Amino acid sequence: MPDRFAEVVERVEAYRFDPEPRALSFQQRLARENRWSGRFAARVIDEYRRFCILAVCSGHPVTPSEGVDQVWPLHLT
């Protein structure tokens, strides 16, 4: 499991929400759509990354926080 955990962490941390330049970055869109500051949106994105790692590696169902739950639908689009 430690090797799998390290691989998941590496892949999640390497993931870029904005692989190419856009008028508004993922973080900016998240902040605008939720009326958050850019700094808070960045913190929630970090929490979302940690949640993704937890969801893959925990071995049991996990529930996202309200903030993380706001990132998911935007990430899908």
PDB file of N, CA, C and O in Angstrom:
ATOM      1  N   MET A   1       0.809  -1.210   0.000  1.00  0.00           N
ATOM      2  CA  MET A   1       0.000   0.000   0.000  1.00  0.00           C
ATOM      3  C   MET A   1       0.851   1.274   0.000  1.00  0.00           C
ATOM      4  O   MET A   1       0.464   2.237  -0.662  1.00  0.00           O
ATOM      5  N   PRO A   2       1.982   1.335   0.699  1.00  0.00           N
ATOM      6  CA  PRO A   2       2.767   2.571   0.669  1.00  0.00           C
ATOM      7  C   PRO A   2       3.160   2.999  -0.744  1.00  0.00           C
ATOM      8  O   PRO A   2       3.152   4.191  -1.051  1.00  0.00           O
ATOM      9  N   ASP A   3       3.506   2.035  -1.610  1.00  0.00           N
ATOM     10  CA  ASP A   3       3.859   2.395  -2.978  1.00  0.00           C
ATOM     11  C   ASP A   3       2.653   2.952  -3.711  1.00  0.00           C
ATOM     12  O   ASP A   3       2.771   3.936  -4.442  1.00  0.00           O
ATOM     13  N   ARG A   4       1.497   2.335  -3.525  1.00  0.00           N
ATOM     14  CA  ARG A   4       0.258   2.798  -4.157  1.00  0.00           C
ATOM     15  C   ARG A   4      -0.094   4.187  -3.654  1.00  0.00           C
ATOM     16  O   ARG A   4      -0.463   5.059  -4.440  1.00  0.00           O
ATOM     17  N   PHE A   5       0.019   4.396  -2.351  1.00  0.00           N
ATOM     18  CA  PHE A   5      -0.271   5.707  -1.762  1.00  0.00           C
ATOM     19  C   PHE A   5       0.636   6.772  -2.370  1.00  0.00           C
ATOM     20  O   PHE A   5       0.166   7.838  -2.767  1.00  0.00           O
ATOM     21  N   ALA A   6       1.929   6.487  -2.442  1.00  0.00           N
ATOM     22  CA  ALA A   6       2.882   7.444  -3.004  1.00  0.00           C
ATOM     23  C   ALA A   6       2.553   7.753  -4.456  1.00  0.00           C
ATOM     24  O   ALA A   6       2.657   8.902  -4.886  1.00  0.00           O
ATOM     25  N   GLU A   7       2.158   6.743  -5.211  1.00  0.00           N
ATOM     26  CA  GLU A   7       1.794   6.941  -6.617  1.00  0.00           C
ATOM     27  C   GLU A   7       0.554   7.829  -6.740  1.00  0.00           C
ATOM     28  O   GLU A   7       0.512   8.731  -7.577  1.00  0.00           O
ATOM     29  N   VAL A   8      -0.447   7.573  -5.909  1.00  0.00           N
ATOM     30  CA  VAL A   8      -1.669   8.372  -5.950  1.00  0.00           C
ATOM     31  C   VAL A   8      -1.360   9.817  -5.577  1.00  0.00           C
ATOM     32  O   VAL A   8      -1.815  10.740  -6.251  1.00  0.00           O
ATOM     33  N   VAL A   9      -0.600  10.018  -4.521  1.00  0.00           N
ATOM     34  CA  VAL A   9      -0.234  11.371  -4.099  1.00  0.00           C
ATOM     35  C   VAL A   9       0.505  12.091  -5.235  1.00  0.00           C
ATOM     36  O   VAL A   9       0.192  13.241  -5.545  1.00  0.00           O
ATOM     37  N   GLU A  10       1.454  11.440  -5.838  1.00  0.00           N
ATOM     38  CA  GLU A  10       2.226  12.042  -6.923  1.00  0.00           C
ATOM     39  C   GLU A  10       1.322  12.439  -8.092  1.00  0.00           C
ATOM     40  O   GLU A  10       1.449  13.536  -8.637  1.00  0.00           O
ATOM     41  N   ARG A  11       0.426  11.557  -8.466  1.00  0.00           N
ATOM     42  CA  ARG A  11      -0.459  11.838  -9.600  1.00  0.00           C
ATOM     43  C   ARG A  11      -1.436  12.960  -9.293  1.00  0.00           C
ATOM     44  O   ARG A  11      -1.685  13.816 -10.142  1.00  0.00           O
ATOM     45  N   VAL A  12      -1.990  12.966  -8.092  1.00  0.00           N
ATOM     46  CA  VAL A  12      -2.946  14.013  -7.724  1.00  0.00           C
ATOM     47  C   VAL A  12      -2.238  15.365  -7.635  1.00  0.00           C
ATOM     48  O   VAL A  12      -2.765  16.374  -8.104  1.00  0.00           O
ATOM     49  N   GLU A  13      -1.070  15.389  -7.046  1.00  0.00           N
ATOM     50  CA  GLU A  13      -0.334  16.656  -6.928  1.00  0.00           C
ATOM     51  C   GLU A  13       0.126  17.184  -8.284  1.00  0.00           C
ATOM     52  O   GLU A  13       0.240  18.395  -8.472  1.00  0.00           O
ATOM     53  N   ALA A  14       0.391  16.287  -9.224  1.00  0.00           N
ATOM     54  CA  ALA A  14       0.857  16.700 -10.556  1.00  0.00           C
ATOM     55  C   ALA A  14      -0.286  17.167 -11.461  1.00  0.00           C
ATOM     56  O   ALA A  14      -0.047  17.834 -12.467  1.00  0.00           O
ATOM     57  N   TYR A  15      -1.521  16.821 -11.108  1.00  0.00           N
ATOM     58  CA  TYR A  15      -2.663  17.155 -11.955  1.00  0.00           C
ATOM     59  C   TYR A  15      -2.830  18.669 -12.054  1.00  0.00           C
ATOM     60  O   TYR A  15      -2.768  19.379 -11.051  1.00  0.00           O
ATOM     61  N   ARG A  16      -3.040  19.147 -13.267  1.00  0.00           N
ATOM     62  CA  ARG A  16      -3.261  20.572 -13.518  1.00  0.00           C
ATOM     63  C   ARG A  16      -4.695  20.774 -13.962  1.00  0.00           C
ATOM     64  O   ARG A  16      -5.136  20.169 -14.940  1.00  0.00           O
ATOM     65  N   PHE A  17      -5.418  21.608 -13.262  1.00  0.00           N
ATOM     66  CA  PHE A  17      -6.797  21.900 -13.617  1.00  0.00           C
ATOM     67  C   PHE A  17      -6.873  22.750 -14.885  1.00  0.00           C
ATOM     68  O   PHE A  17      -7.876  22.714 -15.598  1.00  0.00           O
ATOM     69  N   ASP A  18      -5.848  23.491 -15.160  1.00  0.00           N
ATOM     70  CA  ASP A  18      -5.799  24.355 -16.345  1.00  0.00           C
ATOM     71  C   ASP A  18      -4.612  23.948 -17.219  1.00  0.00           C
ATOM     72  O   ASP A  18      -3.565  24.594 -17.165  1.00  0.00           O
ATOM     73  N   PRO A  19      -4.756  22.885 -18.027  1.00  0.00           N
ATOM     74  CA  PRO A  19      -3.622  22.443 -18.837  1.00  0.00           C
ATOM     75  C   PRO A  19      -3.216  23.451 -19.912  1.00  0.00           C
ATOM     76  O   PRO A  19      -2.086  23.426 -20.399  1.00  0.00           O
ATOM     77  N   GLU A  20      -4.135  24.329 -20.275  1.00  0.00           N
ATOM     78  CA  GLU A  20      -3.817  25.372 -21.242  1.00  0.00           C
ATOM     79  C   GLU A  20      -4.402  26.686 -20.744  1.00  0.00           C
ATOM     80  O   GLU A  20      -5.344  26.684 -19.951  1.00  0.00           O
ATOM     81  N   PRO A  21      -3.859  27.794 -21.196  1.00  0.00           N
ATOM     82  CA  PRO A  21      -4.354  29.097 -20.727  1.00  0.00           C
ATOM     83  C   PRO A  21      -5.837  29.296 -21.046  1.00  0.00           C
ATOM     84  O   PRO A  21      -6.316  28.901 -22.109  1.00  0.00           O
ATOM     85  N   ARG A  22      -6.537  29.904 -20.124  1.00  0.00           N
ATOM     86  CA  ARG A  22      -7.958  30.211 -20.284  1.00  0.00           C
ATOM     87  C   ARG A  22      -8.200  31.643 -19.818  1.00  0.00           C
ATOM     88  O   ARG A  22      -7.383  32.232 -19.110  1.00  0.00           O
ATOM     89  N   ALA A  23      -9.339  32.186 -20.231  1.00  0.00           N
ATOM     90  CA  ALA A  23      -9.681  33.539 -19.808  1.00  0.00           C
ATOM     91  C   ALA A  23      -9.738  33.626 -18.283  1.00  0.00           C
ATOM     92  O   ALA A  23      -9.232  34.579 -17.690  1.00  0.00           O
ATOM     93  N   LEU A  24     -10.358  32.623 -17.653  1.00  0.00           N
ATOM     94  CA  LEU A  24     -10.394  32.522 -16.195  1.00  0.00           C
ATOM     95  C   LEU A  24      -9.836  31.169 -15.806  1.00  0.00           C
ATOM     96  O   LEU A  24     -10.206  30.148 -16.386  1.00  0.00           O
ATOM     97  N   SER A  25      -8.957  31.158 -14.837  1.00  0.00           N
ATOM     98  CA  SER A  25      -8.405  29.885 -14.360  1.00  0.00           C
ATOM     99  C   SER A  25      -9.473  29.122 -13.583  1.00  0.00           C
ATOM    100  O   SER A  25     -10.503  29.682 -13.208  1.00  0.00           O
ATOM    101  N   PHE A  26      -9.217  27.854 -13.349  1.00  0.00           N
ATOM    102  CA  PHE A  26     -10.115  27.026 -12.543  1.00  0.00           C
ATOM    103  C   PHE A  26     -10.340  27.682 -11.184  1.00  0.00           C
ATOM    104  O   PHE A  26     -11.473  27.776 -10.714  1.00  0.00           O
ATOM    105  N   GLN A  27      -9.272  28.128 -10.566  1.00  0.00           N
ATOM    106  CA  GLN A  27      -9.372  28.772  -9.250  1.00  0.00           C
ATOM    107  C   GLN A  27     -10.230  30.034  -9.330  1.00  0.00           C
ATOM    108  O   GLN A  27     -11.062  30.268  -8.454  1.00  0.00           O
ATOM    109  N   GLN A  28     -10.043  30.833 -10.349  1.00  0.00           N
ATOM    110  CA  GLN A  28     -10.823  32.062 -10.499  1.00  0.00           C
ATOM    111  C   GLN A  28     -12.303  31.749 -10.730  1.00  0.00           C
ATOM    112  O   GLN A  28     -13.174  32.420 -10.178  1.00  0.00           O
ATOM    113  N   ARG A  29     -12.584  30.735 -11.542  1.00  0.00           N
ATOM    114  CA  ARG A  29     -13.974  30.342 -11.793  1.00  0.00           C
ATOM    115  C   ARG A  29     -14.624  29.830 -10.517  1.00  0.00           C
ATOM    116  O   ARG A  29     -15.766  30.174 -10.214  1.00  0.00           O
ATOM    117  N   LEU A  30     -13.888  29.000  -9.764  1.00  0.00           N
ATOM    118  CA  LEU A  30     -14.406  28.478  -8.509  1.00  0.00           C
ATOM    119  C   LEU A  30     -14.724  29.624  -7.550  1.00  0.00           C
ATOM    120  O   LEU A  30     -15.785  29.640  -6.926  1.00  0.00           O
ATOM    121  N   ALA A  31     -13.822  30.560  -7.437  1.00  0.00           N
ATOM    122  CA  ALA A  31     -14.027  31.708  -6.544  1.00  0.00           C
ATOM    123  C   ALA A  31     -15.234  32.523  -6.998  1.00  0.00           C
ATOM    124  O   ALA A  31     -16.073  32.894  -6.177  1.00  0.00           O
ATOM    125  N   ARG A  32     -15.328  32.803  -8.282  1.00  0.00           N
ATOM    126  CA  ARG A  32     -16.433  33.617  -8.802  1.00  0.00           C
ATOM    127  C   ARG A  32     -17.779  32.925  -8.586  1.00  0.00           C
ATOM    128  O   ARG A  32     -18.732  33.548  -8.120  1.00  0.00           O
ATOM    129  N   GLU A  33     -17.855  31.643  -8.923  1.00  0.00           N
ATOM    130  CA  GLU A  33     -19.125  30.923  -8.837  1.00  0.00           C
ATOM    131  C   GLU A  33     -19.614  30.731  -7.403  1.00  0.00           C
ATOM    132  O   GLU A  33     -20.811  30.572  -7.165  1.00  0.00           O
ATOM    133  N   ASN A  34     -18.681  30.748  -6.453  1.00  0.00           N
ATOM    134  CA  ASN A  34     -19.055  30.541  -5.052  1.00  0.00           C
ATOM    135  C   ASN A  34     -18.944  31.800  -4.208  1.00  0.00           C
ATOM    136  O   ASN A  34     -19.194  31.778  -3.002  1.00  0.00           O
ATOM    137  N   ARG A  35     -18.567  32.894  -4.852  1.00  0.00           N
ATOM    138  CA  ARG A  35     -18.369  34.178  -4.164  1.00  0.00           C
ATOM    139  C   ARG A  35     -17.336  34.067  -3.056  1.00  0.00           C
ATOM    140  O   ARG A  35     -17.520  34.577  -1.951  1.00  0.00           O
ATOM    141  N   TRP A  36     -16.232  33.378  -3.387  1.00  0.00           N
ATOM    142  CA  TRP A  36     -15.122  33.202  -2.469  1.00  0.00           C
ATOM    143  C   TRP A  36     -13.970  34.088  -2.908  1.00  0.00           C
ATOM    144  O   TRP A  36     -13.921  34.526  -4.057  1.00  0.00           O
ATOM    145  N   SER A  37     -13.050  34.350  -2.005  1.00  0.00           N
ATOM    146  CA  SER A  37     -11.811  35.028  -2.386  1.00  0.00           C
ATOM    147  C   SER A  37     -10.947  34.025  -3.156  1.00  0.00           C
ATOM    148  O   SER A  37     -11.138  32.814  -3.045  1.00  0.00           O
ATOM    149  N   GLY A  38     -10.020  34.531  -3.916  1.00  0.00           N
ATOM    150  CA  GLY A  38      -9.091  33.651  -4.635  1.00  0.00           C
ATOM    151  C   GLY A  38      -8.268  32.807  -3.675  1.00  0.00           C
ATOM    152  O   GLY A  38      -7.987  31.639  -3.944  1.00  0.00           O
ATOM    153  N   ARG A  39      -7.889  33.399  -2.570  1.00  0.00           N
ATOM    154  CA  ARG A  39      -7.093  32.673  -1.568  1.00  0.00           C
ATOM    155  C   ARG A  39      -7.891  31.507  -0.972  1.00  0.00           C
ATOM    156  O   ARG A  39      -7.362  30.409  -0.802  1.00  0.00           O
ATOM    157  N   PHE A  40      -9.166  31.754  -0.657  1.00  0.00           N
ATOM    158  CA  PHE A  40      -9.994  30.684  -0.102  1.00  0.00           C
ATOM    159  C   PHE A  40     -10.211  29.582  -1.145  1.00  0.00           C
ATOM    160  O   PHE A  40     -10.161  28.398  -0.814  1.00  0.00           O
ATOM    161  N   ALA A  41     -10.450  29.968  -2.400  1.00  0.00           N
ATOM    162  CA  ALA A  41     -10.627  28.975  -3.469  1.00  0.00           C
ATOM    163  C   ALA A  41      -9.385  28.101  -3.597  1.00  0.00           C
ATOM    164  O   ALA A  41      -9.501  26.891  -3.791  1.00  0.00           O
ATOM    165  N   ALA A  42      -8.205  28.693  -3.492  1.00  0.00           N
ATOM    166  CA  ALA A  42      -6.956  27.918  -3.570  1.00  0.00           C
ATOM    167  C   ALA A  42      -6.880  26.919  -2.414  1.00  0.00           C
ATOM    168  O   ALA A  42      -6.447  25.783  -2.607  1.00  0.00           O
ATOM    169  N   ARG A  43      -7.296  27.333  -1.220  1.00  0.00           N
ATOM    170  CA  ARG A  43      -7.287  26.421  -0.068  1.00  0.00           C
ATOM    171  C   ARG A  43      -8.258  25.260  -0.271  1.00  0.00           C
ATOM    172  O   ARG A  43      -7.954  24.121   0.084  1.00  0.00           O
ATOM    173  N   VAL A  44      -9.419  25.553  -0.840  1.00  0.00           N
ATOM    174  CA  VAL A  44     -10.409  24.504  -1.077  1.00  0.00           C
ATOM    175  C   VAL A  44      -9.907  23.537  -2.155  1.00  0.00           C
ATOM    176  O   VAL A  44     -10.150  22.333  -2.068  1.00  0.00           O
ATOM    177  N   ILE A  45      -9.216  24.052  -3.160  1.00  0.00           N
ATOM    178  CA  ILE A  45      -8.637  23.176  -4.189  1.00  0.00           C
ATOM    179  C   ILE A  45      -7.611  22.240  -3.557  1.00  0.00           C
ATOM    180  O   ILE A  45      -7.557  21.058  -3.896  1.00  0.00           O
ATOM    181  N   ASP A  46      -6.801  22.760  -2.646  1.00  0.00           N
ATOM    182  CA  ASP A  46      -5.845  21.897  -1.929  1.00  0.00           C
ATOM    183  C   ASP A  46      -6.582  20.834  -1.117  1.00  0.00           C
ATOM    184  O   ASP A  46      -6.168  19.675  -1.082  1.00  0.00           O
ATOM    185  N   GLU A  47      -7.672  21.233  -0.467  1.00  0.00           N
ATOM    186  CA  GLU A  47      -8.470  20.282   0.305  1.00  0.00           C
ATOM    187  C   GLU A  47      -9.085  19.231  -0.630  1.00  0.00           C
ATOM    188  O   GLU A  47      -9.163  18.053  -0.280  1.00  0.00           O
ATOM    189  N   TYR A  48      -9.514  19.660  -1.807  1.00  0.00           N
ATOM    190  CA  TYR A  48     -10.079  18.744  -2.806  1.00  0.00           C
ATOM    191  C   TYR A  48      -9.037  17.699  -3.224  1.00  0.00           C
ATOM    192  O   TYR A  48      -9.351  16.515  -3.344  1.00  0.00           O
ATOM    193  N   ARG A  49      -7.816  18.142  -3.438  1.00  0.00           N
ATOM    194  CA  ARG A  49      -6.746  17.194  -3.780  1.00  0.00           C
ATOM    195  C   ARG A  49      -6.563  16.166  -2.661  1.00  0.00           C
ATOM    196  O   ARG A  49      -6.454  14.970  -2.931  1.00  0.00           O
ATOM    197  N   ARG A  50      -6.529  16.624  -1.414  1.00  0.00           N
ATOM    198  CA  ARG A  50      -6.378  15.704  -0.278  1.00  0.00           C
ATOM    199  C   ARG A  50      -7.565  14.744  -0.185  1.00  0.00           C
ATOM    200  O   ARG A  50      -7.400  13.565   0.127  1.00  0.00           O
ATOM    201  N   PHE A  51      -8.760  15.267  -0.462  1.00  0.00           N
ATOM    202  CA  PHE A  51      -9.947  14.415  -0.438  1.00  0.00           C
ATOM    203  C   PHE A  51      -9.856  13.331  -1.512  1.00  0.00           C
ATOM    204  O   PHE A  51     -10.217  12.182  -1.259  1.00  0.00           O
ATOM    205  N   CYS A  52      -9.385  13.680  -2.695  1.00  0.00           N
ATOM    206  CA  CYS A  52      -9.236  12.687  -3.774  1.00  0.00           C
ATOM    207  C   CYS A  52      -8.282  11.570  -3.348  1.00  0.00           C
ATOM    208  O   CYS A  52      -8.549  10.393  -3.592  1.00  0.00           O
ATOM    209  N   ILE A  53      -7.187  11.936  -2.721  1.00  0.00           N
ATOM    210  CA  ILE A  53      -6.232  10.932  -2.227  1.00  0.00           C
ATOM    211  C   ILE A  53      -6.906  10.054  -1.182  1.00  0.00           C
ATOM    212  O   ILE A  53      -6.784   8.830  -1.229  1.00  0.00           O
ATOM    213  N   LEU A  54      -7.608  10.661  -0.249  1.00  0.00           N
ATOM    214  CA  LEU A  54      -8.301   9.919   0.795  1.00  0.00           C
ATOM    215  C   LEU A  54      -9.337   8.966   0.191  1.00  0.00           C
ATOM    216  O   LEU A  54      -9.441   7.813   0.610  1.00  0.00           O
ATOM    217  N   ALA A  55     -10.097   9.447  -0.786  1.00  0.00           N
ATOM    218  CA  ALA A  55     -11.142   8.630  -1.402  1.00  0.00           C
ATOM    219  C   ALA A  55     -10.557   7.397  -2.082  1.00  0.00           C
ATOM    220  O   ALA A  55     -11.159   6.324  -2.048  1.00  0.00           O
ATOM    221  N   VAL A  56      -9.395   7.545  -2.694  1.00  0.00           N
ATOM    222  CA  VAL A  56      -8.760   6.423  -3.389  1.00  0.00           C
ATOM    223  C   VAL A  56      -8.101   5.456  -2.404  1.00  0.00           C
ATOM    224  O   VAL A  56      -8.172   4.241  -2.587  1.00  0.00           O
ATOM    225  N   CYS A  57      -7.471   5.983  -1.379  1.00  0.00           N
ATOM    226  CA  CYS A  57      -6.614   5.158  -0.518  1.00  0.00           C
ATOM    227  C   CYS A  57      -7.243   4.698   0.797  1.00  0.00           C
ATOM    228  O   CYS A  57      -6.677   3.835   1.467  1.00  0.00           O
ATOM    229  N   SER A  58      -8.379   5.238   1.179  1.00  0.00           N
ATOM    230  CA  SER A  58      -8.906   4.936   2.509  1.00  0.00           C
ATOM    231  C   SER A  58      -9.467   3.532   2.660  1.00  0.00           C
ATOM    232  O   SER A  58      -9.403   2.953   3.744  1.00  0.00           O
ATOM    233  N   GLY A  59     -10.012   2.983   1.591  1.00  0.00           N
ATOM    234  CA  GLY A  59     -10.598   1.651   1.691  1.00  0.00           C
ATOM    235  C   GLY A  59     -12.028   1.648   2.216  1.00  0.00           C
ATOM    236  O   GLY A  59     -12.606   0.584   2.433  1.00  0.00           O
ATOM    237  N   HIS A  60     -12.598   2.824   2.419  1.00  0.00           N
ATOM    238  CA  HIS A  60     -13.992   2.933   2.863  1.00  0.00           C
ATOM    239  C   HIS A  60     -14.577   4.219   2.285  1.00  0.00           C
ATOM    240  O   HIS A  60     -13.832   5.113   1.884  1.00  0.00           O
ATOM    241  N   PRO A  61     -15.904   4.317   2.240  1.00  0.00           N
ATOM    242  CA  PRO A  61     -16.523   5.538   1.707  1.00  0.00           C
ATOM    243  C   PRO A  61     -16.137   6.763   2.538  1.00  0.00           C
ATOM    244  O   PRO A  61     -16.003   6.684   3.759  1.00  0.00           O
ATOM    245  N   VAL A  62     -15.965   7.869   1.869  1.00  0.00           N
ATOM    246  CA  VAL A  62     -15.651   9.134   2.538  1.00  0.00           C
ATOM    247  C   VAL A  62     -16.624  10.198   2.040  1.00  0.00           C
ATOM    248  O   VAL A  62     -17.170  10.084   0.943  1.00  0.00           O
ATOM    249  N   THR A  63     -16.834  11.216   2.836  1.00  0.00           N
ATOM    250  CA  THR A  63     -17.770  12.284   2.503  1.00  0.00           C
ATOM    251  C   THR A  63     -17.015  13.602   2.421  1.00  0.00           C
ATOM    252  O   THR A  63     -16.253  13.937   3.329  1.00  0.00           O
ATOM    253  N   PRO A  64     -17.218  14.356   1.338  1.00  0.00           N
ATOM    254  CA  PRO A  64     -16.505  15.625   1.203  1.00  0.00           C
ATOM    255  C   PRO A  64     -17.098  16.718   2.083  1.00  0.00           C
ATOM    256  O   PRO A  64     -18.264  16.661   2.472  1.00  0.00           O
ATOM    257  N   SER A  65     -16.283  17.696   2.381  1.00  0.00           N
ATOM    258  CA  SER A  65     -16.761  18.888   3.075  1.00  0.00           C
ATOM    259  C   SER A  65     -17.626  19.688   2.098  1.00  0.00           C
ATOM    260  O   SER A  65     -17.671  19.378   0.907  1.00  0.00           O
ATOM    261  N   GLU A  66     -18.306  20.707   2.598  1.00  0.00           N
ATOM    262  CA  GLU A  66     -19.122  21.551   1.721  1.00  0.00           C
ATOM    263  C   GLU A  66     -18.280  22.204   0.634  1.00  0.00           C
ATOM    264  O   GLU A  66     -18.686  22.263  -0.527  1.00  0.00           O
ATOM    265  N   GLY A  67     -17.107  22.691   1.016  1.00  0.00           N
ATOM    266  CA  GLY A  67     -16.232  23.339   0.031  1.00  0.00           C
ATOM    267  C   GLY A  67     -15.798  22.380  -1.053  1.00  0.00           C
ATOM    268  O   GLY A  67     -15.886  22.698  -2.239  1.00  0.00           O
ATOM    269  N   VAL A  68     -15.331  21.212  -0.659  1.00  0.00           N
ATOM    270  CA  VAL A  68     -14.902  20.198  -1.627  1.00  0.00           C
ATOM    271  C   VAL A  68     -16.073  19.812  -2.526  1.00  0.00           C
ATOM    272  O   VAL A  68     -15.893  19.557  -3.717  1.00  0.00           O
ATOM    273  N   ASP A  69     -17.256  19.772  -1.958  1.00  0.00           N
ATOM    274  CA  ASP A  69     -18.438  19.421  -2.740  1.00  0.00           C
ATOM    275  C   ASP A  69     -18.745  20.473  -3.803  1.00  0.00           C
ATOM    276  O   ASP A  69     -19.445  20.173  -4.770  1.00  0.00           O
ATOM    277  N   GLN A  70     -18.247  21.684  -3.651  1.00  0.00           N
ATOM    278  CA  GLN A  70     -18.426  22.726  -4.664  1.00  0.00           C
ATOM    279  C   GLN A  70     -17.400  22.605  -5.786  1.00  0.00           C
ATOM    280  O   GLN A  70     -17.650  23.052  -6.905  1.00  0.00           O
ATOM    281  N   VAL A  71     -16.262  22.010  -5.496  1.00  0.00           N
ATOM    282  CA  VAL A  71     -15.208  21.848  -6.512  1.00  0.00           C
ATOM    283  C   VAL A  71     -15.595  20.770  -7.513  1.00  0.00           C
ATOM    284  O   VAL A  71     -15.371  20.921  -8.714  1.00  0.00           O
ATOM    285  N   TRP A  72     -16.174  19.691  -7.020  1.00  0.00           N
ATOM    286  CA  TRP A  72     -16.466  18.515  -7.858  1.00  0.00           C
ATOM    287  C   TRP A  72     -17.221  18.849  -9.144  1.00  0.00           C
ATOM    288  O   TRP A  72     -16.741  18.484 -10.217  1.00  0.00           O
ATOM    289  N   PRO A  73     -18.391  19.530  -9.099  1.00  0.00           N
ATOM    290  CA  PRO A  73     -19.114  19.769 -10.352  1.00  0.00           C
ATOM    291  C   PRO A  73     -18.338  20.660 -11.333  1.00  0.00           C
ATOM    292  O   PRO A  73     -18.424  20.471 -12.547  1.00  0.00           O
ATOM    293  N   LEU A  74     -17.591  21.617 -10.812  1.00  0.00           N
ATOM    294  CA  LEU A  74     -16.792  22.462 -11.704  1.00  0.00           C
ATOM    295  C   LEU A  74     -15.673  21.635 -12.329  1.00  0.00           C
ATOM    296  O   LEU A  74     -15.355  21.813 -13.504  1.00  0.00           O
ATOM    297  N   HIS A  75     -15.085  20.748 -11.566  1.00  0.00           N
ATOM    298  CA  HIS A  75     -14.028  19.885 -12.091  1.00  0.00           C
ATOM    299  C   HIS A  75     -14.589  18.989 -13.199  1.00  0.00           C
ATOM    300  O   HIS A  75     -13.901  18.734 -14.187  1.00  0.00           O
ATOM    301  N   LEU A  76     -15.804  18.515 -13.052  1.00  0.00           N
ATOM    302  CA  LEU A  76     -16.407  17.673 -14.081  1.00  0.00           C
ATOM    303  C   LEU A  76     -16.590  18.418 -15.401  1.00  0.00           C
ATOM    304  O   LEU A  76     -16.499  17.818 -16.473  1.00  0.00           O
ATOM    305  N   THR A  77     -16.846  19.716 -15.326  1.00  0.00           N
ATOM    306  CA  THR A  77     -17.039  20.481 -16.559  1.00  0.00           C
ATOM    307  C   THR A  77     -15.718  20.925 -17.109  1.00  0.00           C
ATOM    308  O   THR A  77     -15.671  21.584 -18.147  1.00  0.00           O
TER     309      THR A  77
END
